Amino acid sequence: MKKILLSTLFALAFLGIKANAQESLEGSWGVRLIVSGGSKLDSNADDDDWVAGAQEIVNELPSAGHVITNFTHPAHGYHFTLRTNANVDIANEIHQDFVPSLENEQIILDVINVLKNGGKKVILYIATDGPSARGGTPDNATYEAAWANYYNSTFGGDEGAAWRNLARGFAERFKGLADGYWLDHTGSCPGGIVNFIAMLKDVDPTLLITGNGVEENVTDFDDYFEYPDGTVMQVDVDGPNDTDPTNYRIKTFNTFSPYLEFTSGHPTPLAQGAPPNSWAYEEFTFPEIIAQTTYFNPDTDLVKHAWMPMRQRWTNSSYPLLFEIEQAYRFVRTLTDGNCAITWGNTQTDGKITPEEMDIMKAIDSRLRMSPMPDYVPYSRPEGAILVGESTNNRYQLIFADQLPDKELGDSDMPTGALASSGLPVTTTSSDTSVATIVNNQIHIVGIGTTTITHTQAGNSVYDAAVDVTRTLTVVEELNAITAQVIVTSGGGEQTFAINEALEPNIVSGLLGVFSSNETYTQLRGTNTVLNNISGKLEFYVQTDSGNKTGNIAFDFRTVAGTQATVTVTVEGLTPQVYNVVNTNTDILVNSGGVYDQYRLDFTNTVDFSNTPTKVSIEVNDLDHGSATIVTAARFYNFHYTNQEELSNNSFVKNDTSYIVIPNPVKDSFVIGGDFNEKFEMLEVFNISGKLIKSFKNQTNFDISDLTSGLYFATVKTANQITVVKLIKE
């Protein structure tokens, strides 16, 4: 048989390649249909009619968007639903129990075809520990020995390569049939789960993938909700009929992973005493992921998905059913209305969803297809339900709020998106109302700058006040609307640009004084009666012809002899510099003795420009008549730029959406993901004005924990190009 030897995959090459050809699971609800595998499939094929079960789902649940079925048996990674594999003859080279008969491998294909023809997305479950599975059958030792003999003799002991080669053979058969994969047992995946995911994406880049244990948390919580002091939150009592003394933790689904498209959604393990219909999910877990989906970015964010069992045991229909229609409908509506997703971990009987569970699913489906959809009974905490450390009138609450995306001036209002676990209304304020205000629970953009958005909930007679949550909002100029008036190049010597009518600088009038311009300069002057306290500002944008350039800037500035002024030069992102413009200041005086005194205002800091426009301004703060004998006036003649540092003339710059920052927003560090083949030589981080902030050489993980919150740009330099990407620092 054909072998594909897979060397260790460079994981970074696959970071953030989000499925773009498939629709996501946003707003979808679904069920599962467990199809067994290997010899177990053969044993059950006469009793379980899985194809009929698939058809029942299509017929009875038209509003369901997806179904999770199987690549492997749900517990045993060595039992596969397919038999024929182009890469290895499993039955003869490893063990015959691993695969079903040729006749029975058609079952999973028929199941998928029924579901796809019925408009369902198909997600396949894989137990990624594969043939080295942890146990569960009397023949497990025999299976492990057969597998070890195969990969030792055929792959030189490289179990990971052998496993990926085997799985790839099946993945290639499922290409075009499977919309995605739900990966389990990931901590025991031979060769590492990242390389396994990379193999799947290499077969089909459009796949939607999730993996239990592959995610990382993006909040301060560590898998489970915690109090501010780090103590894990636990449920003490579920209600008046709770006879189980076990306390249990509350799972958080607010996770991130550069390798996945949706969250696994695995709840708190049932064995820990957590009922699958716990009130704590409705009070904490669900509001959190709904709030975190407010500004969903499909390029970087995971669809928040919950996978909820219906009984106290995942697959055992003999255990009591814990959901009734109203709560199940509320679960579905709460999550899908919030652009999240839910899959029911239902049980099944004879290859079909267990009838009493199907009755609930049908009731949900019927309501979802009504127009308008009927309201659901709102959630309220069950009587007597408390967390450890709470009392009836001393309940704890959290505020959940998504990180704010960078905004441009002129953008429309956006929702605050903040939710309190208590269900009480959240109050939101802005620290700088010149940047943004809060109007009708919407964030209204006012001007450029940075403001802190604070969410508060003061509590009531039942709930204690919540800890405030703050988010940083940065508003920049409308980048697409900015045209730079000055383009600096890599040429040697001083580059001079006249501040004249052709340059068309933006004029910001002061309290007194009149602006005018001609082909040589722009002038600010008083009148015969207005002699003092004249002010005004000129603004223009500077960018490079390509790449990033470092240099020095200066202005030619003149005032009527005898006048005196205070002038401020500002480069966006840098500390402004103030000049005392008077002819006794020989540090800046170039010439005097005529009608006008001539000055050169050198900006003492070096300036970094990029191909993103940077605002430069020169402002007359206070121009006074002094000892002048004519009308008070000042003239702006030239802007100078002298290049000191340039990037390779052989490089070119592009804005490339195939490179992405992961995660984005960035809390401490990030990586660059995308479809690239070249090695990174350098990565440089710039603020929004183009000032170089940090530089990294020959690294793949970039630490910016020391930067302040806001919008930045990063240039990724390879041997042949420079790519510009945006990043947001939390």
Phi and psi in degrees as a GROMACS rama.xvg file:
@    title "Ramachandran Plot"
@    xaxis  label "Phi"
@    yaxis  label "Psi"
@TYPE xy
-70.5498  138.742  LYS-2
-116.912  141.35  LYS-3
-117.164  107.943  ILE-4
-82.464  112.993  LEU-5
-98.5673  112.864  LEU-6
-70.9124  166.298  SER-7
-59.0617  124.289  THR-8
-81.1617  138.988  LEU-9
-77.918  105.147  PHE-10
-59.9052  -33.9813  ALA-11
-59.7819  -29.323  LEU-12
-64.9399  -15.5963  ALA-13
-111.25  1.14198  PHE-14
-64.2416  131.383  LEU-15
72.275  11.617  GLY-16
-80.39  85.7798  ILE-17
-76.3064  144.474  LYS-18
-60.7552  123.547  ALA-19
-116.268  -10.2836  ASN-20
-94.8401  -22.4984  ALA-21
-94.3334  147.311  GLN-22
-71.4314  148.328  GLU-23
-79.4213  -179.103  SER-24
-92.2078  11.7013  LEU-25
-53.2172  127.826  GLU-26
71.4457  14.7228  GLY-27
-101.133  144.148  SER-28
-120.363  151.983  TRP-29
-156.012  -179.984  GLY-30
-132.587  178.492  VAL-31
-122.78  153.333  ARG-32
-132.978  104.322  LEU-33
-79.8291  116.147  ILE-34
-105.738  126.233  VAL-35
-69.5411  -175.733  SER-36
-145.249  164.514  GLY-37
56.1199  -142.184  GLY-38
-65.1375  -26.7647  SER-39
-65.5479  -36.7344  LYS-40
-63.6273  -44.5439  LEU-41
-60.2575  -39.915  ASP-42
-67.0934  -32.6968  SER-43
-99.5836  -4.88264  ASN-44
-61.9591  -31.5256  ALA-45
-75.9036  -23.6191  ASP-46
-99.0189  -30.5204  ASP-47
-107.082  118.866  ASP-48
-100.016  81.5066  ASP-49
-67.8528  -32.5637  TRP-50
-65.4205  -41.1734  VAL-51
-64.4452  -35.5936  ALA-52
-63.4115  -38.7475  GLY-53
-66.0506  -41.9561  ALA-54
-65.6618  -36.0186  GLN-55
-62.2654  -41.425  GLU-56
-60.7652  -44.9668  ILE-57
-63.0433  -43.456  VAL-58
-72.9011  -41.8759  ASN-59
-94.3077  -20.1091  GLU-60
-127.383  62.889  LEU-61
-63.1462  -24.0169  PRO-62
-83.072  -13.2823  SER-63
-67.5179  132.637  ALA-64
-93.9103  -20.7129  GLY-65
-152.052  159.279  HIS-66
-136.262  134.539  VAL-67
-97.6114  119.721  ILE-68
-127.917  -153.075  THR-69
-127.538  138.671  ASN-70
-95.6561  -42.3476  PHE-71
-123.814  167.339  THR-72
-54.4643  146.275  HIS-73
-66.4335  -15.5142  PRO-74
-119.22  -24.2633  ALA-75
-120.983  110.345  HIS-76
-71.2196  -4.05174  GLY-77
-98.5093  -0.245478  TYR-78
-106.974  110.07  HIS-79
-102.624  149.62  PHE-80
-81.4699  -20.8209  THR-81
-103.849  160.999  LEU-82
-111.47  -54.5216  ARG-83
-72.0089  127.89  THR-84
-139.06  121.082  ASN-85
-65.7528  -18.4354  ALA-86
-96.0155  -23.1529  ASN-87
-157.97  136.547  VAL-88
-84.4131  88.3302  ASP-89
-61.4023  -44.7801  ILE-90
-61.122  -37.9601  ALA-91
-94.5567  -30.3749  ASN-92
-91.9108  -22.6951  GLU-93
-122.697  -78.4647  ILE-94
-159.315  136.383  HIS-95
-67.8171  -24.803  GLN-96
-70.9841  -15.8479  ASP-97
-69.6698  -23.3442  PHE-98
-128.464  152.482  VAL-99
-78.7569  177.47  PRO-100
-67.9865  162.524  SER-101
-59.5956  -37.1688  LEU-102
-65.0853  -43.5731  GLU-103
-80.4495  -15.743  ASN-104
-66.8519  -18.7957  GLU-105
-68.7411  -19.2379  GLN-106
-60.1062  -50.4496  ILE-107
-65.8064  -34.2628  ILE-108
-66.6913  -40.3437  LEU-109
-67.3365  -40.4577  ASP-110
-58.6021  -47.7639  VAL-111
-64.0416  -42.1986  ILE-112
-62.0601  -41.2631  ASN-113
-61.3702  -46.0863  VAL-114
-66.0792  -44.2283  LEU-115
-64.6885  -41.9761  LYS-116
-65.2207  -24.0612  ASN-117
-88.7326  7.79333  GLY-118
82.4871  17.3071  GLY-119
-95.3032  141.33  LYS-120
-73.9841  142.747  LYS-121
-114.637  119.874  VAL-122
-110.702  127.043  ILE-123
-101.335  133.019  LEU-124
-83.1694  134.382  TYR-125
-128.191  124.76  ILE-126
-82.671  101.866  ALA-127
-78.0444  -1.14944  THR-128
-73.7822  -13.0548  ASP-129
60.6396  -148.131  GLY-130
-64.5165  -14.0163  PRO-131
-91.759  23.4741  SER-132
-50.0824  152.412  ALA-133
-71.5901  -9.32247  ARG-134
139.631  -161.703  GLY-135
111.544  -8.5175  GLY-136
-132.467  154.287  THR-137
-61.4543  -24.2445  PRO-138
-96.3598  15.1776  ASP-139
-60.4224  -41.0941  ASN-140
-62.0862  -38.7854  ALA-141
-64.6142  -42.6789  THR-142
-63.7708  -45.2204  TYR-143
-61.8551  -39.4893  GLU-144
-66.2996  -40.3649  ALA-145
-64.7998  -41.1543  ALA-146
-66.4471  -44.9922  TRP-147
-61.9877  -39.4879  ALA-148
-61.9329  -38.5011  ASN-149
-67.6406  -52.3236  TYR-150
-74.2762  -25.1892  TYR-151
-71.6789  -41.0923  ASN-152
-81.5548  -29.9696  SER-153
-102.329  -28.9981  THR-154
-120.798  19.9064  PHE-155
58.8836  30.6941  GLY-156
87.1705  0.211379  GLY-157
-85.5083  89.3753  ASP-158
-64.2195  -38.8605  GLU-159
-60.3773  -45.42  GLY-160
-63.7028  -39.9396  ALA-161
-64.1088  -41.5559  ALA-162
-67.4136  -44.3251  TRP-163
-65.3309  -36.5569  ARG-164
-63.3394  -45.0485  ASN-165
-63.9079  -50.938  LEU-166
-63.1504  -34.5557  ALA-167
-62.1562  -38.8584  ARG-168
-57.9392  -39.2766  GLY-169
-76.324  -39.5531  PHE-170
-59.8048  -36.272  ALA-171
-67.6516  -31.8988  GLU-172
-72.2756  -32.3907  ARG-173
-83.5178  -7.17272  PHE-174
-59.5281  130.031  LYS-175
88.3121  -16.3202  GLY-176
-101.477  -43.1554  LEU-177
-90.2577  132.342  ALA-178
-86.6644  -18.6484  ASP-179
-176.277  -176.655  GLY-180
-136.624  143.743  TYR-181
-110.557  112.69  TRP-182
-99.9085  129.152  LEU-183
-123.458  168.888  ASP-184
56.033  36.1174  HIS-185
-68.1801  -26.6489  THR-186
-68.7785  -15.1268  GLY-187
-111.887  16.0566  SER-188
-71.1929  118.746  CYS-189
-58.321  131.823  PRO-190
82.4985  -3.8936  GLY-191
94.3616  139.323  GLY-192
-69.2614  -30.9597  ILE-193
-63.2658  -43.4264  VAL-194
-67.0816  -33.012  ASN-195
-66.3312  -44.5808  PHE-196
-62.1445  -40.9331  ILE-197
-60.0025  -38.2821  ALA-198
-62.4344  -45.3356  MET-199
-61.718  -43.4419  LEU-200
-68.9052  -28.2787  LYS-201
-67.9342  -35.712  ASP-202
-69.574  -43.8422  VAL-203
-149.045  99.8151  ASP-204
-65.0692  -13.486  PRO-205
-87.352  -0.529537  THR-206
-63.6308  143.399  LEU-207
-94.6946  120.463  LEU-208
-126.107  139.998  ILE-209
-134.682  162.17  THR-210
-152.691  125.828  GLY-211
-69.563  112.521  ASN-212
100.042  -0.364082  GLY-213
-94.0431  -12.1652  VAL-214
-85.8575  158.267  GLU-215
-123.382  147.512  GLU-216
-79.0673  145.496  ASN-217
-112.881  8.1485  VAL-218
-117.133  -173.161  THR-219
-78.4068  -5.99984  ASP-220
-84.2834  148.552  PHE-221
-112.519  84.4472  ASP-222
70.0757  -39.0477  ASP-223
-126.838  152.548  TYR-224
-63.8579  143.344  PHE-225
-130.442  156.67  GLU-226
-77.4989  164.248  TYR-227
-55.9666  -26.5486  PRO-228
-84.5527  4.14804  ASP-229
93.2336  -5.43334  GLY-230
-70.9903  134.28  THR-231
-71.3411  131.08  VAL-232
-72.1884  138.898  MET-233
-137.059  145.504  GLN-234
-82.1221  129.942  VAL-235
-93.8834  -52.8196  ASP-236
-131.252  135.626  VAL-237
-91.0185  -14.8916  ASP-238
155.402  -175.271  GLY-239
-64.8227  -22.6111  PRO-240
-102.279  14.9216  ASN-241
-78.7031  111.747  ASP-242
-106.361  -0.192187  THR-243
-91.0326  117.321  ASP-244
-76.8357  -3.36778  PRO-245
-70.1054  130.228  THR-246
-88.7528  145.033  ASN-247
-137.809  153.512  TYR-248
-80.9118  167.291  ARG-249
-116.405  119.121  ILE-250
-71.3202  139.858  LYS-251
-106.025  136.219  THR-252
-102.634  6.58842  PHE-253
-80.889  80.2025  ASN-254
-123.309  163.944  THR-255
-134.65  148.097  PHE-256
-157.566  133.989  SER-257
-71.5167  -8.3439  PRO-258
-100.813  -8.83687  TYR-259
-119.619  163.939  LEU-260
-111.376  -23.5212  GLU-261
-146.898  158.926  PHE-262
-77.9556  149.172  THR-263
-65.4249  -35.2913  SER-264
75.0619  15.8521  GLY-265
-67.1035  124.721  HIS-266
-76.6624  -178.358  PRO-267
-55.2183  130.219  THR-268
-50.3572  134.568  PRO-269
-60.1642  -31.7767  LEU-270
-65.8179  -16.4811  ALA-271
-86.4041  4.15362  GLN-272
95.6571  5.97259  GLY-273
-87.9179  116.945  ALA-274
-69.6991  144.149  PRO-275
-65.999  -18.9521  PRO-276
-102.768  29.4859  ASN-277
-54.9474  138.077  SER-278
-62.135  -26.0653  TRP-279
-66.4415  -29.9595  ALA-280
-64.7728  -41.1952  TYR-281
-72.3412  -29.1779  GLU-282
-89.1764  -30.5082  GLU-283
-120.199  -55.7941  PHE-284
-63.7084  -48.1451  THR-285
-70.9455  -46.8903  PHE-286
-57.9683  -34.924  PRO-287
-61.715  -50.058  GLU-288
-73.5472  -28.129  ILE-289
-67.0385  -44.7475  ILE-290
-62.5496  -39.8727  ALA-291
-73.2717  -5.20019  GLN-292
-100.132  2.58625  THR-293
-55.4439  -44.7327  THR-294
-115.873  50.9388  TYR-295
-58.5471  129.228  PHE-296
-116.578  108.659  ASN-297
-63.9203  -18.0297  PRO-298
-76.676  -23.7309  ASP-299
-129.986  -23.4464  THR-300
-96.9548  151.657  ASP-301
-88.9922  138.558  LEU-302
-63.819  127.755  VAL-303
-80.3452  114.456  LYS-304
-124.747  136.204  HIS-305
-114.037  135.31  ALA-306
-116.229  103.443  TRP-307
-112.812  118.544  MET-308
-68.4478  157.646  PRO-309
-104.022  -13.0616  MET-310
-129.534  174.342  ARG-311
-73.2986  -11.3291  GLN-312
-125.457  137.41  ARG-313
-54.6345  -51.1246  TRP-314
-115.196  6.2039  THR-315
-102.844  107.958  ASN-316
-75.1328  -5.63814  SER-317
-81.1405  -14.0901  SER-318
-80.3732  154.314  TYR-319
-60.9894  141.576  PRO-320
-76.701  125.291  LEU-321
-98.2215  -11.482  LEU-322
-102.796  145.57  PHE-323
-115.566  171.567  GLU-324
-58.1417  -45.5152  ILE-325
-63.255  -46.0792  GLU-326
-69.0108  -38.8575  GLN-327
-63.8413  -41.4185  ALA-328
-63.735  -40.2689  TYR-329
-64.6004  -41.2432  ARG-330
-55.5134  -49.8206  PHE-331
-65.2703  -48.1764  VAL-332
-65.3688  -42.8639  ARG-333
-57.2519  -45.945  THR-334
-78.5657  -44.8508  LEU-335
-71.8726  -33.5917  THR-336
-63.211  -29.4627  ASP-337
-90.43  16.3468  GLY-338
61.6458  25.0383  ASN-339
-98.6854  -171.949  CYS-340
-138.592  156.762  ALA-341
-143.467  139.294  ILE-342
-122.677  130.34  THR-343
-81.8009  127.64  TRP-344
-86.148  62.9051  GLY-345
-71.7289  159.473  ASN-346
-91.544  175.767  THR-347
-146.801  158.049  GLN-348
-132.299  124.297  THR-349
56.2279  37.4796  ASP-350
84.6963  3.81476  GLY-351
-125.669  159.861  LYS-352
-59.1692  132.951  ILE-353
-52.2418  131.087  THR-354
-51.3566  -45.1723  PRO-355
-67.555  -27.3849  GLU-356
-75.4881  -38.4414  GLU-357
-62.3472  -34.6475  MET-358
-59.4742  -41.0854  ASP-359
-66.3064  -44.3216  ILE-360
-60.3476  -40.9934  MET-361
-66.1449  -37.7663  LYS-362
-65.5541  -41.5136  ALA-363
-61.5067  -48.5072  ILE-364
-59.1061  -43.3626  ASP-365
-59.9825  -43.7825  SER-366
-67.8941  -38.8364  ARG-367
-65.9202  -24.8802  LEU-368
-92.5319  0.116571  ARG-369
-78.7448  152.779  MET-370
-133.021  110.353  SER-371
-77.1404  160.697  PRO-372
-68.2996  138.014  MET-373
-65.9121  148.379  PRO-374
-65.2088  155.473  ASP-375
-102.352  157.681  TYR-376
-67.3822  120.862  VAL-377
-60.2287  149.827  PRO-378
-71.1544  139.393  TYR-379
-143.996  145.101  SER-380
-62.7693  133.679  ARG-381
-59.3537  148.667  PRO-382
-57.8777  129.202  GLU-383
83.9472  -5.17657  GLY-384
-76.9044  128.308  ALA-385
-144.822  158.074  ILE-386
-86.5206  161.504  LEU-387
-60.2287  126.777  VAL-388
94.3916  -8.47557  GLY-389
-91.1536  166.019  GLU-390
-131.062  173.556  SER-391
-56.5235  -39.0913  THR-392
-110.009  26.1067  ASN-393
-143.617  59.6962  ASN-394
-88.3274  151.253  ARG-395
-94.1198  145.341  TYR-396
-139.722  153.504  GLN-397
-122.27  152.581  LEU-398
-106.393  134.188  ILE-399
-116.132  133.433  PHE-400
-151.568  137.21  ALA-401
-72.5803  154.868  ASP-402
-66.4383  143.511  GLN-403
-84.8243  133.088  LEU-404
-73.9027  157.956  PRO-405
-66.7574  143.671  ASP-406
-124.271  157.652  LYS-407
-112.103  148.919  GLU-408
-57.6521  131.542  LEU-409
100.258  -10.761  GLY-410
-64.439  151.472  ASP-411
-72.6922  165.939  SER-412
-60.3717  153.558  ASP-413
-134.406  150.329  MET-414
-68.0087  148.625  PRO-415
-66.0545  -35.5037  THR-416
72.1628  4.25776  GLY-417
-81.9991  138.31  ALA-418
-130.354  143.159  LEU-419
-101.746  139.872  ALA-420
-61.4292  -25.669  SER-421
-72.359  -17.2719  SER-422
84.9668  -3.41705  GLY-423
-74.3665  152.883  LEU-424
-67.0139  143.559  PRO-425
-99.4495  135.225  VAL-426
-97.023  133.519  THR-427
-123.309  136.422  THR-428
-132.13  159.972  THR-429
-117.825  132.142  SER-430
-72.3181  -25.3938  SER-431
-129.965  99.627  ASP-432
-74.8122  -6.21523  THR-433
-79.6716  -14.1954  SER-434
-99.0872  -47.0234  VAL-435
-155.769  148.577  ALA-436
-125.172  166.743  THR-437
-109.286  119.691  ILE-438
-130.293  117.491  VAL-439
51.8367  46.3609  ASN-440
62.5176  23.6411  ASN-441
-119.657  146.544  GLN-442
-89.6905  118.096  ILE-443
-104.122  120.397  HIS-444
-75.6  129.544  ILE-445
-112.775  -48.1398  VAL-446
-156.379  175.389  GLY-447
-77.5946  153.028  ILE-448
136.804  -165.404  GLY-449
-127.871  136.029  THR-450
-136.764  153.755  THR-451
-98.2147  122.287  THR-452
-95.1083  121.275  ILE-453
-114.814  129.315  THR-454
-108.143  130.362  HIS-455
-132.653  153.363  THR-456
-144.017  115.019  GLN-457
-80.1076  -9.1445  ALA-458
84.3037  179.361  GLY-459
-150.806  -156.891  ASN-460
-70.277  -13.3178  SER-461
-109.121  -42.4066  VAL-462
-105.031  136.261  TYR-463
-69.8479  160.691  ASP-464
-61.4686  142.921  ALA-465
-83.7641  154.811  ALA-466
-69.0525  130.573  VAL-467
-58.5711  147.754  ASP-468
-120.144  129.663  VAL-469
-115.569  145.776  THR-470
-135.073  146.939  ARG-471
-98.0203  130.745  THR-472
-115.868  124.52  LEU-473
-114.43  127.579  THR-474
-115.427  128.443  VAL-475
-118.793  170.738  VAL-476
-58.4129  154.92  GLU-477
-67.205  98.2801  GLU-478
-59.6408  -38.896  LEU-479
-70.2794  -18.6004  ASN-480
-93.9282  -6.28725  ALA-481
-87.5742  127.674  ILE-482
-115.784  121.8  THR-483
-71.0636  134.202  ALA-484
-84.1543  -21.3632  GLN-485
-122.957  127.004  VAL-486
-115.837  113.94  ILE-487
-95.2254  151.583  VAL-488
-124.415  -175.62  THR-489
-89.4374  4.63234  SER-490
-61.6626  151.409  GLY-491
-76.2061  164.014  GLY-492
79.3401  179.544  GLY-493
-83.7498  131.434  GLU-494
-100.781  128.287  GLN-495
-118.409  135.849  THR-496
-130.765  121.89  PHE-497
-70.8799  134.452  ALA-498
-91.4047  76.9371  ILE-499
-125.988  -168.925  ASN-500
-66.4052  -26.3087  GLU-501
-71.4275  -33.8062  ALA-502
-67.4991  -31.2769  LEU-503
54.6621  58.1678  GLU-504
-67.2123  155.486  PRO-505
-76.8759  125.138  ASN-506
-99.2941  124.412  ILE-507
-112.874  103.681  VAL-508
-69.6974  145.582  SER-509
-92.0728  -162.883  GLY-510
-71.3257  -36.3427  LEU-511
-134.008  152.269  LEU-512
110.225  155.751  GLY-513
-127.43  133.594  VAL-514
-94.413  147.807  PHE-515
-152.724  162.648  SER-516
-148.545  157.807  SER-517
-141.075  -164.195  ASN-518
-74.1134  -8.56164  GLU-519
-110.666  -37.4922  THR-520
-155.132  173.218  TYR-521
-117.297  136.995  THR-522
-121.187  144.125  GLN-523
-121.223  122.252  LEU-524
-140.49  161.859  ARG-525
-94.4298  -156.739  GLY-526
-131.529  -177.481  THR-527
-62.6422  -24.3669  ASN-528
-107.659  -17.2591  THR-529
-105.664  104.676  VAL-530
-113.8  -25.3749  LEU-531
-126.168  167.233  ASN-532
58.7102  35.6784  ASN-533
-83.7444  138.019  ILE-534
-148.634  162.181  SER-535
166.178  164.043  GLY-536
-139.706  145.23  LYS-537
-113.208  136.18  LEU-538
-127.285  143.898  GLU-539
-153.637  166.041  PHE-540
-111.365  141.961  TYR-541
-123.353  136.568  VAL-542
-145.38  170.197  GLN-543
-92.1224  162.265  THR-544
-73.3527  -27.2232  ASP-545
-170.125  148.144  SER-546
69.6506  -162.228  GLY-547
-115.184  136.387  ASN-548
-133.249  141.664  LYS-549
-115.986  133.792  THR-550
-164.971  -164.832  GLY-551
-121.372  148.138  ASN-552
-122.652  159.653  ILE-553
-157.969  162.752  ALA-554
-126.32  141.108  PHE-555
-90.7047  124.111  ASP-556
-138.358  137.854  PHE-557
-132.033  147.94  ARG-558
-132.863  154.59  THR-559
-57.5686  133.184  VAL-560
-53.422  133.127  ALA-561
97.9807  -17.9667  GLY-562
-80.732  169.254  THR-563
-142.691  148.282  GLN-564
-150.298  159.898  ALA-565
-112.601  126.215  THR-566
-124.964  138.577  VAL-567
-120.053  129.235  THR-568
-108.294  129.697  VAL-569
-128.035  129.812  THR-570
-110.641  125.576  VAL-571
-50.8583  124.089  GLU-572
95.5434  -11.9729  GLY-573
-111.958  162.83  LEU-574
-69.4366  126.298  THR-575
-61.3474  152.877  PRO-576
-119.342  134.572  GLN-577
-109.895  137.138  VAL-578
-121.788  135.977  TYR-579
-92.306  101.684  ASN-580
-93.083  97.855  VAL-581
-151.189  146.619  VAL-582
-69.2432  -2.5996  ASN-583
-89.4016  -6.62572  THR-584
-89.9417  88.1365  ASN-585
-72.1931  -11.2938  THR-586
-65.8282  -27.8812  ASP-587
-118.886  -14.2331  ILE-588
-70.3624  129.721  LEU-589
-102.736  -41.3009  VAL-590
-157.649  143.831  ASN-591
-145.861  170.684  SER-592
113.841  -14.5161  GLY-593
-102.475  -158.491  GLY-594
-66.3707  -35.612  VAL-595
-118.922  140.689  TYR-596
-87.2844  137.803  ASP-597
-107.171  135.625  GLN-598
-130.677  151.165  TYR-599
-120.34  119.03  ARG-600
-101.696  97.8553  LEU-601
-86.3278  127.758  ASP-602
-80.4857  115.783  PHE-603
-73.6444  -24.3412  THR-604
-84.278  145.444  ASN-605
-69.9916  151.572  THR-606
-121.266  135.89  VAL-607
-105.211  121.131  ASP-608
-109.948  152.399  PHE-609
-134.827  -171.077  SER-610
-83.5323  8.39701  ASN-611
-98.9622  127.11  THR-612
-57.1329  136.447  PRO-613
-117.607  131.073  THR-614
-79.6434  132.404  LYS-615
-123.771  137.387  VAL-616
-137.943  151.541  SER-617
-129.593  124.471  ILE-618
-126.195  128.96  GLU-619
-87.3877  109.935  VAL-620
-81.4649  -36.2963  ASN-621
-159.511  106.742  ASP-622
-110.39  119.308  LEU-623
-115.592  154.167  ASP-624
-66.0692  -36.7761  HIS-625
57.4205  -127.625  GLY-626
-101.548  14.5774  SER-627
-64.0144  154.361  ALA-628
-109.327  -3.95208  THR-629
-127.341  -174.599  ILE-630
-58.1285  139.026  VAL-631
-65.9883  130.068  THR-632
-156.974  153.532  ALA-633
-136.397  146.862  ALA-634
-127.92  135.135  ARG-635
-101.598  113.756  PHE-636
-98.1124  -61.3834  TYR-637
-138.51  150.648  ASN-638
-111.187  129.563  PHE-639
-114.325  143.264  HIS-640
-135.447  129.827  TYR-641
-120.236  117.659  THR-642
-74.8719  132.868  ASN-643
-113.705  -28.1899  GLN-644
-144.918  137.181  GLU-645
-140.119  153.995  GLU-646
-82.9224  169.576  LEU-647
-53.4242  131.312  SER-648
-66.9592  -14.5829  ASN-649
-88.461  -6.88926  ASN-650
-88.3376  159.385  SER-651
-135.031  157.373  PHE-652
-108.896  139.076  VAL-653
-141.948  152.984  LYS-654
-94.5522  116.749  ASN-655
-126.157  110.787  ASP-656
-74.1813  -4.75162  THR-657
-79.6302  -12.6031  SER-658
-99.9449  129.723  TYR-659
-134.354  154.202  ILE-660
-89.1821  129.38  VAL-661
-131.201  123.467  ILE-662
-77.6227  167.827  PRO-663
-147.013  108.068  ASN-664
-68.271  159.075  PRO-665
-106.331  128.665  VAL-666
-89.0543  -53.4771  LYS-667
-124.698  -51.3372  ASP-668
-143.565  165.563  SER-669
-146.173  166.644  PHE-670
-125.789  165.572  VAL-671
-103.266  123.867  ILE-672
-110.924  157.315  GLY-673
149.89  -177.386  GLY-674
-94.7156  90.8195  ASP-675
-136.077  153.412  PHE-676
-119.837  -8.81772  ASN-677
-99.6765  149.886  GLU-678
-76.0816  139.268  LYS-679
-73.4  127.643  PHE-680
-91.3924  -37.8895  GLU-681
-156.45  145.758  MET-682
-127.232  129.136  LEU-683
-121.823  139.466  GLU-684
-108.434  129.995  VAL-685
-122.5  148.705  PHE-686
-79.3366  179.771  ASN-687
-68.1722  -13.5095  ILE-688
-92.477  -3.31577  SER-689
95.4272  6.39958  GLY-690
-75.5352  130.416  LYS-691
-68.4641  124.208  LEU-692
-106.122  -46.5049  ILE-693
-144.369  153.92  LYS-694
-137.379  137.063  SER-695
-128.097  137.11  PHE-696
-121.597  134.114  LYS-697
52.6681  43.8006  ASN-698
-125.149  160.938  GLN-699
-120.567  -11.9651  THR-700
-123.413  128.386  ASN-701
-118.612  114.504  PHE-702
-91.4698  117.546  ASP-703
-124.804  29.5082  ILE-704
-61.5314  -21.7252  SER-705
-87.1415  -3.02219  ASP-706
-84.8427  153.489  LEU-707
-77.9296  161.759  THR-708
-65.5854  146.032  SER-709
148.15  -174.336  GLY-710
-90.0603  134.731  LEU-711
-134.26  166.135  TYR-712
-121.676  145.138  PHE-713
-123.856  137.257  ALA-714
-106.529  127.585  THR-715
-104.392  113.285  VAL-716
-102.793  127.122  LYS-717
-116.375  -173.522  THR-718
-66.51  -23.5285  ALA-719
-118.665  -9.60966  ASN-720
-161.538  167.99  GLN-721
-125.565  125.681  ILE-722
-112.011  135.876  THR-723
-105.175  129.135  VAL-724
-130.761  152.905  VAL-725
-90.3793  148.594  LYS-726
-144.225  152.591  LEU-727
-118.844  124.255  ILE-728
-93.4  125.065  LYS-729
